[in-house]
Structure formats: C-alpha cells, structure tokens
Amino acid sequence: MRIGLLTEGGYPYVSGDARLWCDRLVRGLGQHEFDLYALSRSRRQEDEGWLPLPPHVSRVRTAPLWTAEEDGVGYGRRARRRFAECYGELAGVLCAGPGIAGSAGPGGLDGSGGADGSAADPGHLADRFGGALYGLAELARDEGGLVGALRSDTAVRTLEHACRAPGALGTARDARVPDLLAVAAHLERTLRPLSLDWYGDDGLGAADLCHATAGGPAALPGLLARHFSDVPLLVTEYGVQLRSHYLASGPDAATPAVRALLAAFHGRLAAEVYARAAIITPGNAHARRWQERCGADRARIRTVHPGMEASRFAEVGEAPDRADPDTLVWVGRIEPSKDLVSLLHAFAEVRKEEPKARLRVVGAPAGAEGEAYLGHCKALAAQLFPDEAEGVHAVGDNPVAFEEIGGPEAPTLTDAYASGAVVVLSSVVEGFPVGLVEAMFCARATVSTDVGAVVEVIGGTGLVVPPRNPRALAEACVALLRDPERRERLGAAARARALELFTVEQNIAAFHGIYLEIVSHCPVRRVVLDEAGEPLPFAAPAEAHVPGRWTGPTARVVDRDGPGWALGAPLRPTPVRAIPLAATEGVL
C-alpha cells in the first residue's frame, strides 16, 4: 500500500508531538510505502530538523502552519462572489451554534438553535458546513490560493453580517470588531491547508489510504484527498483536538464571542472529520467517548492503545524487587495539572502512620509555569517537613526529595521507577497516562487518581482514588507500604497487563489489520500512466503485494513546493497520474 501519513506539529520533526509513535509505526510497517505530509508549528521546530527516516519513506512534503505570506492571487468578480458565498455559508453555520448537539461548550452555548429558540437541524447544519468547506477548497484549487481572501476585509464583513443576521446566537451577536478580527485570523490559520497543492494525482490523490495522526488541521488534507480523489481516511487521536481546544480557551483566553464562534468551528470540523473517516482509532475509552459525543459512528471506531517500548524496562520488571520498602516515587512532568500539592499533603498523612516513609519527586518543570509551580511545591515541602535529624549531632534530612532524570540519584528513567516500592500518580487532568504504563512495565504497585484513561489502563492491577483527595491518596499508599506481598502481586499483574496491551508490537499489528480492512472496502480506482498518458502495464507488479522489499527501496523525494508561503527548494519526482476506473474495479 501507499500510505499518506498526515501530521501537524509532529513527525518527522525532532520536537514533534507523537514523533516516537509515528516513527515506530512507519518502521514497523516496512512492507508499505509511506509519503509524509507534515504541517509544522514554528520556525524553531523546522530549524531543529527531522528524525532519521527509513528507506520506504519515499516522499516528504512540508508546509508551515505558523506563517503564510500573501499568495498574490487576485480574484476576479466571479471568484470574489464564490468566496463571499462559501465563506458566508461557513460563518452562518458557526453563528448557529457548536458542532455538538446539546453540548455546553465555552461561552455557555447549548447548541439547540438560534437566539429565537428555534431548533437547528444538526444534519442540515453539518451539510452546510461541509459544503462551505469544500467550496472554499475548490476555489483555492481553481484560483491558486485562499490566503489573501481569508485575510481580506470581505471575510471580516461577511463574518459580521452572519453574526448580526436574524436567528444568530446571542453570544455571536455581541461580537465587536476586535472579536471579528480575532475569529477571522484564527480561521485563516486553521484553513491554510486548503491552499496547498497536495491533492493532485502526484500527491495525496495517488495514495491508497490517508492516515491522519490527529484531528483538526492534521485531518484537513485527508478530508480534501477524500473529496477530490476518493482516498479513504483513517483518523487516529491519542488526544482529542476538540478537548484540547476547550481546555485552552478558558475565560481568560478570549472574549465570550470569540470563544463561542471558535468552539462552534472546531466542533463542526471535528464532526465533519468523524463523519468522513472510514475508521477512527482513539487511544483509549476516554477519547472514544469524546468522539462519540461529537457524532462519530460507533461501528467505525476501533480503540488502539499507544504502543510503548517495553524492552527498556525489562531488567527492572523481571528482577527481584530491591527498592526501599518505605519509598514512594512520583515520575512525570511538573506542572499544576499533576497536583503535587495534594500529593505533598497526602504524604504528610502517610508520615503520621509510617514515620520512615520517604517521597521522591522525579521530573523536570514544564516551561515557566512549571518552574513557578516547582518553586511553590518545594516551599510547601519545606513547610510541611522541616529538616529532621535522628540526634543532636546529626544533619537534618527532608523526607521529600525533588530530582531530575540524569542526576546522581536517578541516572535513567528505569532507575527512578526502580527506586520506589510504590509509584504514585496524583493528576487532576490526564489523557493517556504514559508514566503509569511505564511503572507497570517495571512491575511496580501503583496508586493513581481516577482521571482520564487511568482506570482503563490500570484495570485491577493497582489502587485508584478520587482526584483532589489527599486523605484517600494517603490511605491507599499506607495500605501498600504495609503489605509487601500485595505489592508484589499487583506489580506482577500490572506488568503482565502492560505487556499484553501497550507494546509497540500490538500497536503495529492493530494498524496493519486496519489498513487492510479499509482498503478491502475501498477499492483502488487508479491506474498508473506513462509520460504519454497511456496506461503503464505492470506498474505495480504482483510481488509488490508480497511482504518484504522485493522491488527494492524507492528514492526519497523531499518536496516543499506549493503556494508562496509553503515554498522551499523543490525536488520533484516523475509525476504519477491517476484516472478513475469503473466502480467495480477491485484490489489486486
């Protein structure tokens, strides 16, 4: 198969999101050919470079999502009218409410209809949103770009007209000029993929399958490849983009009108992505519930847990437990959502029952906010646990230690987990708890808060308590510290569960089966043409369908050409043209 892998701020960049997962997926499916289509998030990310790519990655095409120069495209009268109609339709749908029927998103929207109390037909609004989106994409293809139009006064005036129209949401009607400018700028950034030239027969139109590694902007190229060339779309979400948008758009982030309109846009986009995807693969049940809430069809959802490298934890997980039996360890990225304050208060209760207990907090702060939070936690620890000494001539020793991976006490991540008898997770917000799985690979008993996918991951192999409840957290920790046999049983069960569900091998096998399932239901409708435009016999020999590299690796093409803002040094391959065949044509 030829897979078009779509990323946004991720693979193949060194600092990209989910770069390790994507790299393992691509390397594990060497029998397929991969073309990478990557949207970068910053100049710094581009300057840091790429991960080394395997030989069956034949093409890499990139475009910056963080900037776009004027495309210099001048619209004629007819094109300007087309843009006003499509953009006006898009704006009208946004002013009708969010894309999740009955939801209460940011700004207090209820999604039930207009300000006059009339109920909007969700199916009708979804069709209008899709029609407007694809209408803008067709305009960009016909005219050579969309950036200038999306930045024009026409876009702002059209958005204002939709907000003032009868039946618009009350929150939208309150939008002022700065609000309209902010919303228009956000829409222009998000819709930049519509102006790319990735969708022809020498691009995504030649793929057998598009695999978007996230929702939102990453899935937009897949939607357009499906619209223009009938290429099936697979969407994988280990973190739901709509949820991330809601969390980032708090009351302090923007005015109610901006939050309402952007929530409507991202809700509609999520619903469109889920409606058009052949299969959707959430990473856990928590993400799956979000997707179903956004309208995803349960019959097309397949949960595929993230794959993690288990071998690095094998030595600790299979060796006898030599950890200090009185030590609790917390490992992760230090930030407010990890709720170390509750952990410290819980540890104060633990010390009342187990005076010899110690707590190791191992991790680095996340940005400036994390630095400030770490300072607050250290001050709280000094207040709760004054330096203690066994005698008048001994040096005081605080039972709480703050460390980082690479230090003398925790040279590696496995050393950090191996140092504790019990691993603690105290988060108030969590998606897929990677640290918890790592502790399970290390055969450690765990105490976790009931957030995100924790219960799904841990199963019955650890203790789970409510978040923001220091007393319950302390009681669970004391119970395990006092019962070494129970710790051993839970640790062994946790390692067995992790090896069964969360390894790289199971992840790759799952996606291999899903690729085959999608292509078996979406017949290939292309034939390869030669330079004269005639069908090229045996362009895809039978041995190409046999696992292995029978035909040898193809040359990799790095292609950054396209609109002006995505222009780089082009290195173009010989184009592969595609033409539609009869609907009865099947897969060889």
Beta strands, then each sheet from edge to edge (+ up, - down):
strand 1: 2-8
strand 2: 33-40
strand 3: 57-64
strand 4: 209-212
strand 5: 233-237
strand 6: 279-282
strand 7: 324-331
strand 8: 358-362
strand 9: 400-403
strand 10: 420-425
strand 11: 445-449
strand 12: 463-465
strand 13: 557-559
sheet 1: 6+ 5+ 4+ 1+ 2+ 3+ 13+
sheet 2: 9+ 8+ 7+ 10+ 11+ 12+
end
